C-alpha cells in the first residue's frame, strides 16, 4: 500500500474525519478543526505516537494563549495604571539625577 492510499482517522469532539495522506506523507487538517484548535499555517504541532495511534497536538502561540488560554492571574486597569505611573516616576527620577550630575560637572569646570 502506497503512502497516498493510507487513510488517517481524526477524532474531533465525537466527529470522525477521514483524510488522505498525500505526497511526502502530508495530511490536510480540515479548516473547522484547525480553526477550533488554533492551528494556523506556519504554526507548530507536536506529533505523538501512542500504541497504534497518531496524536496531533497544537503548540499555541502567545497571542492564541492570551485570547483563549487558561487565565492564571487577574489585574485591573487601575493596577496597570498605578504600576505604569510608578515606573515612569522611577525613569524621570533617574533622568533628573543624571541631568543634575551633568549640570554640576558643567558648573565646576
N, C-alpha and C positions, 0 to 999 in steps of 0.2 A: 504494500500500500504506500503510495507516494505522499509526501507532506501535504500536497494540495487537496488530497482526499480525506485527510484526517479531520474529524469534527471535534470541536471543543464545546463543552456544555458549560453554561454560565448560570449560576443560581443568583437571582436578584429579587429579594423580597417576595419569594414564592413564585417568581416568574422564571421559567426556563427559556433561555435563548440559545439557539444553535448558530454558531458562526463557523465559517470555513477558514482553515489555515491556508494562507497564501504563500507566495514566493518567500524564500528565506524564513519560513515559519512565522510570518507575521499574521496577527489577527486584528480585526477591526472591532473595537468596543462600540456597541450601539450608542447613539447620541443620548438617548434618555438616561441610560445607565451612567455614561461618562459624566453628564451634567449633574446628576444627582449625587455622585460621589466626588465631584470636584476634579475630575480628570480632564486636563486640557492638553492641547497639542504642545509638546515641549516639556510637559510636566513629567514627573518621575513616579514610578510604581515599584513595588517590591514583589518579586515572584517567589512564591514558596511552594515546595512540593511536600505534601503530607500524604504518605502512603501512595495511593494511585490518583491523587487529585492535584491540580494546579490551582493555587490561590493567588489572585492578583489583588494587592492592597495599594491604594494610592498613598503617596507621601505628600501630605498637604503643605502648601507654601504658606508664608507668613500672612498674606492677605486672606487666603481662604480660612486660616485659623482665626484671624481677627474677626471675620464675618460670621463664621459658622462653628468655630471650635468651642471647646468647653471653656467657660469663663472661670478663672481661678482667683480673681481679685476684683474689687469694685472700688472705683474712685469717682468722686463727684467733680463737676466742673469747678465748683468753688475750691476744692482741694488742689486741683490742677493750677488754678489761677494763683493761689497762695504760694505754691511751690515755684511757679514762674516768677512771681514778684521777688521772692527771696533770692532766687538765682540771679536775677537782674541786679538786685541791690549788691550782691557779692561782686559781680562783674564791675559795676560802676565804682564800688569802693576800691577795687584793685586799680582801675584806670586812674582814679583821682590820686591814689597813692603814688603811682608811677609819675604822674604829672607833677606832683608836689616835689618828689625827689629830683626830677629833671629841672624844675624851677630853682630849687636850692643850689644845684650844681652851677646853674647859669649865673646866679647872684654872686656865688663865691668866686667865680672866675673873673 
